[in-house]
Amino acid sequence: MNDLHLEVSIDDQRLRLRRGPELVREFVVSTAAKGAGFQPGSHRTPTGRFVVVQKIGAGMNPGTIFVGREPVGLWQAGDDCDKDHVLTRILRISGLEPENANTFDRFIYFHGTPREDLLGTPASCGCIRLSNRDIIELHDLVEPGTTVEIIPPSIRREKLIFFDCDSTLSSIEGIDELGRACGPDAFRQVEDLTNQAMDGRVPISEVFGRRMEIIRPDKDTAEAVARQYVDTITPGTTDAIAALKEAGWTPVILSGGFEPLIRPLARHLGIDHVEAVPLQFDTEGQYAGYGADYPTTRNGGKPEVIREWQHAMSPELTVMVGDGVSDLETKGDVDLFIGFGGVVERPKVKSSADVWITSMHDLPPIVAGLQPGSD
């Protein structure tokens, strides 16, 4: 009879192997950087009760890279470690409760990682990472049928600050620049639709599809606009993000723009998390659609995303910074809504914001004094 049991604590980033009440072994781990959650594609670690159903990689060299659970090469120190490589061994788990029943299909594993330097902090894309030495030991100790408990976080210690991107972190409106590349007539139509949406005169969901039918951007155009984002960072933003991170804030870009265009800006600013609309291209780089069901393509989408983050992270504080009406919609779900008028001043946002700023230099001292439960 298998009396071993695995217990993962998200709070202290530890994996404990127990035999009954006896502690057999303790390992340092990394669970998801985006907290706990159950949605496919959320990059969050599920919680609750599970069972080990598959062991993969016995006898493979430490550092073996697995793709689709098949060995494809060997990672060595000094190689690129930006990707979430699955290394060395895999323990695949399946959920035993209704909420986590999709865990097997989400490909949630215990596995080795090239980012051993991040162990002890939430850093994964949903799986439970261990050092490559530890995953070998764990793999040898447990068998299919071993039960697992992943304990939800109970300590409130995160401080989340969400930023709109266009006309906030950058002085451009990416969708307008995509329209500009299609010629002056297309640009005027797209710009007018953008302003109607940001001023709250037309529902975002109505505007989104109309703009995309006008521009249908190809990959080269998208990459050019991505470079524009980096070239047009609003004054003070780089220093503000660095100061906020130093003070313990986790910045997240929350945008109705397109994720592949915004991601280079995020990397430049040192922001790990981007919540933005997927954009697809075919093998020849031609437009192949966008994530029409993504929350930020519609009114009410940004509050929805923020609530998901709050449920996943249980933050002490949540702040939103943005220039548009879609940003203002988040006011009831955050501790402080900061309207930004450094690029464009929208009267409705200015009059309704908790705080109004026109320079990113003013942001760090404003949030520095914010305390849980303060108005």
C-alpha positions as CSV (number, residue, x, y, z in Angstrom):
1,M,0.0,0.0,0.0
2,N,1.3,3.4,-1.0
3,D,1.2,5.6,2.2
4,L,3.3,8.4,0.8
5,H,1.7,11.8,0.3
6,L,2.9,15.0,-1.4
7,E,2.0,18.4,0.1
8,V,2.7,21.6,-1.7
9,S,2.5,24.9,0.1
10,I,2.1,27.9,-2.2
11,D,2.6,30.3,0.8
12,D,6.1,29.1,1.6
13,Q,7.0,27.5,-1.7
14,R,7.8,24.1,-0.2
15,L,7.0,20.5,-1.2
16,R,6.8,18.1,1.7
17,L,6.9,14.4,1.2
18,R,5.1,12.6,4.1
19,R,4.6,9.0,5.2
20,G,1.5,9.4,7.3
21,P,2.2,12.2,9.7
22,E,6.0,11.7,9.4
23,L,8.0,14.2,7.3
24,V,10.2,12.2,5.0
25,R,11.7,15.0,2.8
26,E,11.3,18.7,2.1
27,F,12.0,20.4,-1.2
28,V,12.1,24.0,-2.3
29,V,9.8,24.6,-5.3
30,S,8.3,27.3,-7.5
31,T,4.6,27.4,-8.2
32,A,3.0,29.8,-10.7
33,A,4.0,33.5,-10.9
34,K,0.4,34.3,-11.5
35,G,-0.9,32.5,-8.4
36,A,-3.5,29.8,-8.1
37,G,-6.3,29.0,-10.6
38,F,-8.0,26.4,-12.6
39,Q,-8.7,28.0,-16.1
40,P,-7.0,26.5,-19.1
41,G,-4.4,28.8,-20.5
42,S,-4.3,30.9,-17.2
43,H,-0.7,29.9,-16.3
44,R,-1.9,29.4,-12.7
45,T,-1.3,26.5,-10.3
46,P,-4.4,24.5,-9.4
47,T,-5.1,23.7,-5.8
48,G,-6.8,20.9,-4.0
49,R,-6.4,17.1,-4.1
50,F,-4.6,15.2,-6.9
51,V,-2.9,11.9,-7.7
52,V,0.3,11.1,-9.5
53,V,-0.7,9.3,-12.7
54,Q,2.5,9.1,-14.7
55,K,6.3,9.1,-14.3
56,I,8.4,10.2,-17.2
57,G,12.1,10.3,-17.8
58,A,13.6,7.5,-15.7
59,G,17.3,7.0,-16.6
60,M,17.5,10.2,-18.7
61,N,20.5,12.6,-18.1
62,P,19.9,15.5,-15.8
63,G,18.9,18.5,-17.9
64,T,17.1,16.5,-20.6
65,I,14.6,18.8,-22.3
66,F,11.1,17.4,-22.7
67,V,8.6,18.7,-25.3
68,G,5.3,16.9,-25.3
69,R,6.8,14.6,-22.7
70,E,9.4,13.3,-25.3
71,P,13.1,14.0,-24.9
72,V,14.4,16.4,-27.5
73,G,17.8,17.5,-26.3
74,L,19.9,18.5,-23.3
75,W,20.0,21.8,-21.5
76,Q,23.3,22.9,-20.0
77,A,24.2,25.8,-17.7
78,G,24.7,28.9,-19.8
79,D,22.0,27.9,-22.3
80,D,19.0,30.2,-22.8
81,C,16.7,29.9,-19.8
82,D,14.0,32.4,-20.8
83,K,11.7,29.5,-21.9
84,D,9.8,27.5,-19.4
85,H,11.8,24.3,-20.2
86,V,10.6,21.0,-18.7
87,L,13.7,19.3,-17.6
88,T,15.1,16.0,-16.3
89,R,12.0,14.2,-15.0
90,I,8.2,14.6,-15.0
91,L,5.5,13.6,-12.5
92,R,2.2,14.1,-14.2
93,I,-0.9,14.6,-11.9
94,S,-4.6,14.4,-12.3
95,G,-7.2,16.3,-10.2
96,L,-9.6,14.6,-7.9
97,E,-12.1,17.4,-7.4
98,P,-14.6,19.1,-9.8
99,E,-12.6,22.4,-9.9
100,N,-9.3,20.8,-10.7
101,A,-10.6,17.9,-12.8
102,N,-9.0,19.5,-15.9
103,T,-5.5,19.4,-14.4
104,F,-4.3,16.4,-16.5
105,D,-5.5,18.1,-19.7
106,R,-3.7,21.3,-18.6
107,F,-0.4,19.4,-18.5
108,I,0.4,20.4,-14.9
109,Y,3.6,18.6,-13.8
110,F,6.2,18.4,-11.2
111,H,9.4,18.9,-13.2
112,G,13.0,20.2,-13.2
113,T,13.9,23.7,-14.4
114,P,16.7,25.7,-15.7
115,R,15.7,28.5,-13.4
116,E,16.9,27.0,-10.2
117,D,17.8,30.5,-9.1
118,L,14.1,31.3,-8.8
119,L,13.2,28.3,-6.6
120,G,11.5,29.5,-3.4
121,T,9.6,32.2,-5.3
122,P,6.4,31.9,-7.5
123,A,7.9,31.8,-11.0
124,S,6.4,29.0,-13.0
125,C,3.8,29.0,-15.7
126,G,1.5,26.8,-13.6
127,C,3.6,23.6,-12.9
128,I,5.6,22.9,-9.8
129,R,9.3,23.3,-10.5
130,L,12.1,21.7,-8.6
131,S,15.8,21.6,-8.9
132,N,17.0,19.0,-11.4
133,R,18.7,17.0,-8.5
134,D,15.6,17.2,-6.4
135,I,13.2,16.0,-9.2
136,I,15.4,13.0,-9.7
137,E,15.1,12.1,-6.0
138,L,11.4,12.8,-5.9
139,H,10.8,10.8,-9.1
140,D,12.6,7.8,-7.5
141,L,10.7,8.1,-4.2
142,V,7.1,8.2,-5.5
143,E,4.9,6.0,-7.6
144,P,1.7,6.4,-9.6
145,G,-1.1,6.5,-7.1
146,T,0.7,8.8,-4.7
147,T,-1.7,11.5,-3.5
148,V,-0.9,15.2,-3.7
149,E,-2.4,18.2,-2.0
150,I,-1.6,21.7,-3.2
151,I,-2.6,24.1,-0.5
152,P,-4.1,27.5,-1.6
153,P,-2.3,30.6,-0.5
154,S,-3.5,32.2,2.8
155,I,-1.0,35.0,3.2
156,R,-1.9,38.4,1.6
157,R,1.4,39.9,0.6
158,E,1.2,40.8,-3.1
159,K,0.6,44.4,-4.2
160,L,-0.7,44.5,-7.8
161,I,-0.6,47.6,-10.0
162,F,-2.2,47.4,-13.4
163,F,-1.3,49.7,-16.3
164,D,-3.1,50.5,-19.5
165,C,-0.6,50.5,-22.3
166,D,-1.7,52.9,-25.1
167,S,-1.6,56.6,-24.2
168,T,-0.4,55.5,-20.7
169,L,2.9,53.6,-20.8
170,S,3.4,54.6,-24.4
171,S,2.3,57.8,-26.1
172,I,0.9,56.0,-29.2
173,E,-2.4,54.1,-29.7
174,G,-1.2,50.9,-31.3
175,I,-4.4,50.2,-33.2
176,D,-4.2,53.7,-34.7
177,E,-0.6,53.1,-35.8
178,L,-1.7,49.8,-37.5
179,G,-4.4,51.8,-39.2
180,R,-1.9,54.5,-40.3
181,A,0.1,51.8,-42.1
182,C,-3.0,51.1,-44.2
183,G,-3.2,54.7,-45.5
184,P,-4.7,58.0,-44.5
185,D,-8.4,57.1,-45.0
186,A,-8.0,53.9,-42.9
187,F,-6.1,55.8,-40.2
188,R,-8.9,58.4,-39.9
189,Q,-11.6,55.8,-39.6
190,V,-9.6,53.8,-37.0
191,E,-8.6,56.8,-35.0
192,D,-12.2,58.0,-34.8
193,L,-13.4,54.6,-33.7
194,T,-10.7,54.4,-31.0
195,N,-11.6,57.9,-29.6
196,Q,-15.3,57.0,-29.5
197,A,-14.5,53.8,-27.5
198,M,-12.0,55.5,-25.1
199,D,-14.4,58.4,-24.5
200,G,-17.2,55.9,-23.8
201,R,-19.5,56.9,-26.7
202,V,-19.4,53.5,-28.4
203,P,-19.1,50.0,-26.8
204,I,-15.6,48.6,-27.2
205,S,-16.9,45.3,-28.5
206,E,-18.6,47.1,-31.4
207,V,-15.5,49.1,-32.2
208,F,-13.0,46.2,-32.0
209,G,-14.2,44.1,-34.9
210,R,-14.9,47.1,-37.1
211,R,-11.3,48.3,-36.7
212,M,-9.8,44.9,-37.4
213,E,-11.8,44.5,-40.6
214,I,-10.4,47.8,-41.8
215,I,-6.7,47.2,-41.0
216,R,-6.1,43.4,-41.1
217,P,-2.4,43.8,-40.1
218,D,0.3,41.5,-41.3
219,K,3.2,40.4,-39.1
220,D,5.7,42.9,-40.5
221,T,3.4,45.8,-39.7
222,A,2.7,44.4,-36.2
223,E,6.5,44.2,-35.5
224,A,7.0,47.7,-36.7
225,V,4.3,49.0,-34.3
226,A,5.9,46.9,-31.5
227,R,9.1,48.9,-32.0
228,Q,7.1,52.1,-31.9
229,Y,5.8,51.2,-28.5
230,V,9.4,51.0,-27.2
231,D,10.4,54.2,-28.9
232,T,7.5,56.2,-27.5
233,I,7.6,55.3,-23.8
234,T,6.0,58.1,-21.8
235,P,8.5,60.2,-19.8
236,G,9.2,58.9,-16.3
237,T,7.7,55.5,-17.0
238,T,10.9,53.5,-16.9
239,D,12.0,55.0,-13.6
240,A,8.4,54.7,-12.1
241,I,8.2,50.9,-12.9
242,A,11.7,50.3,-11.4
243,A,10.7,52.2,-8.2
244,L,7.4,50.3,-7.9
245,K,9.1,47.0,-8.3
246,E,11.7,47.9,-5.7
247,A,8.9,48.8,-3.3
248,G,7.3,45.4,-3.8
249,W,4.7,46.1,-6.4
250,T,3.9,43.6,-9.2
251,P,3.2,45.5,-12.4
252,V,0.8,44.0,-15.0
253,I,0.0,45.5,-18.3
254,L,-3.8,45.3,-18.9
255,S,-4.7,46.4,-22.4
256,G,-7.2,46.2,-25.2
257,G,-4.2,46.2,-27.5
258,F,-2.4,43.2,-28.9
259,E,-0.2,41.0,-26.8
260,P,2.6,40.4,-29.5
261,L,2.9,44.1,-30.0
262,I,3.0,45.0,-26.3
263,R,5.3,42.2,-25.2
264,P,8.6,43.8,-26.3
265,L,7.6,47.0,-24.4
266,A,6.9,44.9,-21.3
267,R,10.4,43.3,-21.6
268,H,12.0,46.7,-22.0
269,L,10.3,48.0,-18.9
270,G,10.9,44.8,-16.8
271,I,7.2,43.9,-16.7
272,D,6.7,40.1,-16.7
273,H,2.9,40.0,-17.1
274,V,0.9,41.1,-20.0
275,E,-2.9,40.7,-20.3
276,A,-3.8,41.7,-23.8
277,V,-5.5,40.5,-27.0
278,P,-4.0,37.6,-28.9
279,L,-3.2,38.3,-32.6
280,Q,-2.7,35.5,-35.1
281,F,-0.8,35.3,-38.4
282,D,-0.6,32.5,-40.9
283,T,2.7,30.8,-42.0
284,E,3.3,33.6,-44.5
285,G,2.9,36.3,-41.9
286,Q,-0.6,37.4,-43.1
287,Y,-3.4,38.4,-40.7
288,A,-5.3,35.3,-39.5
289,G,-7.6,36.8,-36.8
290,Y,-7.5,37.9,-33.2
291,G,-8.8,36.7,-29.9
292,A,-12.3,38.0,-30.3
293,D,-13.4,36.4,-27.0
294,Y,-10.6,37.9,-25.0
295,P,-12.0,40.0,-22.1
296,T,-10.4,43.3,-23.0
297,T,-12.2,43.3,-26.4
298,R,-15.4,44.3,-24.6
299,N,-16.7,46.7,-21.9
300,G,-16.3,45.2,-18.5
301,G,-13.4,43.0,-19.6
302,K,-10.7,44.8,-17.6
303,P,-12.5,44.5,-14.3
304,E,-13.0,40.8,-15.1
305,V,-9.3,40.2,-15.5
306,I,-8.5,42.1,-12.3
307,R,-10.9,40.0,-10.4
308,E,-9.2,36.9,-11.7
309,W,-5.8,38.2,-10.6
310,Q,-7.2,39.1,-7.1
311,H,-8.7,35.6,-6.7
312,A,-5.5,34.0,-7.8
313,M,-3.1,36.2,-5.7
314,S,-5.1,37.5,-2.7
315,P,-3.2,40.8,-2.9
316,E,-3.0,43.3,-0.1
317,L,-3.6,46.2,-2.5
318,T,-4.7,46.7,-6.1
319,V,-4.1,49.8,-8.2
320,M,-5.1,50.7,-11.8
321,V,-3.5,53.4,-13.9
322,G,-5.0,54.4,-17.2
323,D,-6.4,57.0,-19.5
324,G,-9.6,55.6,-20.9
325,V,-13.2,54.7,-19.9
326,S,-12.4,51.0,-20.1
327,D,-9.8,51.6,-17.4
328,L,-12.2,53.7,-15.3
329,E,-14.5,50.7,-15.3
330,T,-12.1,49.0,-12.9
331,K,-12.6,51.6,-10.2
332,G,-15.0,49.5,-8.1
333,D,-12.6,46.6,-8.1
334,V,-9.4,48.3,-7.1
335,D,-8.2,50.2,-4.0
336,L,-7.1,53.2,-6.1
337,F,-7.9,54.2,-9.6
338,I,-5.3,56.7,-11.0
339,G,-6.3,58.5,-14.2
340,F,-3.4,59.4,-16.5
341,G,-3.6,62.5,-18.6
342,G,0.0,62.8,-19.7
343,V,-0.8,62.0,-23.3
344,V,-4.5,62.7,-23.7
345,E,-7.0,64.2,-21.2
346,R,-10.4,62.5,-21.2
347,P,-12.8,64.6,-19.1
348,K,-14.9,61.7,-17.9
349,V,-11.8,59.9,-16.6
350,K,-10.4,63.0,-15.1
351,S,-13.6,63.9,-13.2
352,S,-14.1,60.3,-11.9
353,A,-10.6,59.2,-11.0
354,D,-9.5,58.8,-7.4
355,V,-6.3,60.5,-8.3
356,W,-5.3,62.4,-11.5
357,I,-1.7,62.6,-12.8
358,T,-0.1,63.9,-15.9
359,S,3.4,62.6,-15.3
360,M,4.6,59.1,-14.4
361,H,7.1,60.8,-12.1
362,D,4.2,61.4,-9.7
363,L,3.1,57.8,-9.5
364,P,5.6,56.2,-7.0
365,P,5.0,58.7,-4.2
366,I,1.3,58.4,-4.6
367,V,1.2,54.6,-4.1
368,A,3.9,54.7,-1.5
369,G,1.4,56.0,1.1
370,L,-1.4,53.6,0.2
371,Q,-2.3,51.1,3.0
372,P,-4.7,48.2,3.0
373,G,-8.2,49.4,3.8
374,S,-7.4,53.1,3.1
375,D,-9.6,55.2,0.9
